[in-house]
Amino acid sequence: MQVAIHFGTHGTEPERMIKTLMDNRDWLLANGVEVVPPGRCRGVLDEAINSLQGGTATPAMEEVLYDALLENDDVRRMIISQPALIGSPVRCIASRGFFQQAGNRMRSVANLFPDAEVELSLAIRNPALQIPWLVERSGAEGLDKIADVDPLTLRWAPAMRRVIESNPGRRVVVWCYEDTPLIWPECVRRIAQMPPNVPLKAGLAVLGELLTPEGMAELRDTLTRTRSLTIEARRDIFADMLARHVRMDQVQAHADIPGWTQDLVDEITEAYEADVAEIAALPGVEFIGP
């Protein structure tokens, strides 16, 4: 059994993955891949994790979990996508680091399936925008936390090193949220193990939210007229459409944290770009980039 667990991370629209996977459920089921609906996961995984307290499931417990999560027989790959597994937003900011508990949380979930080939995946985002997202969802507690933390210490590279160290031997698939409009079809296909020649339903959903109606119509027409596109050629088309037809109200974002300056935002962004380069080179990481 293969178990693919998509953690997403808060502020990267992780619900988009489960929605796109469910849109392609017919093909997936016909090919031995079952996507577990979030409602079926709710309570089951948390209860199991709490009962083990960081330990590893017994073979009997693992079978009970498969029975609870899967509806079909002959499943070779089970996909779980649930952002709450990585912890609440307020716990992702701490003086000790960014997403401090991510490695342990991922290990705890993976340990529920010790006899399976477990693969982890997540999207990361520029902390200059992800921190404000987390603070906004955490209310007064989030504001209090960020007031006591140097935002330049909240970096993704140390967080990802902890993930790798906590999950030795497990492949970790990573991509940048900022690249999603260009690479979304590859991200979904990678998690679902869908070949490139299989039509992907809702593969243009991200662009559909970012492009004007005119741009989306031009994109569909271009893709219809152009056959056998390579991934690189399709990304070039996506980039061209975004450059000419993007809806600015959908891409403009602001780091609205009291006391933050543009210089600080620029510093955080520069550190993030350095972290992305480091993460892409980490052993055990499969990085999906444009």
Secondary structure, 3 states (H helix, E strand, C coil): CEEEEEEECCCCCCHHHHHHHHHCHHHHHHCCEEEECHHHHCCHHHHHHHHHCCCCCCHHHHHHHHHHHCCCCCCCEEEEECHHHHCCHHHHEECCEECCCHHHHHHHHHCCCCCCEEEEEEEECCHHHHHHHHHHHHHHHHHHHHHCCCHHHCCHHHHHHHHHHHCCCCEEEEEEHHHHHHHHHHHHHHHHCCCCCCCCCCCCHHHHHHECHHHHHHHHHHHHHCCCCCHHHHHHHHHHHHHHHECHHHHCCCCCCCCCCHHHHHHHHHHHHHHHHHHHCCCCEEEECC
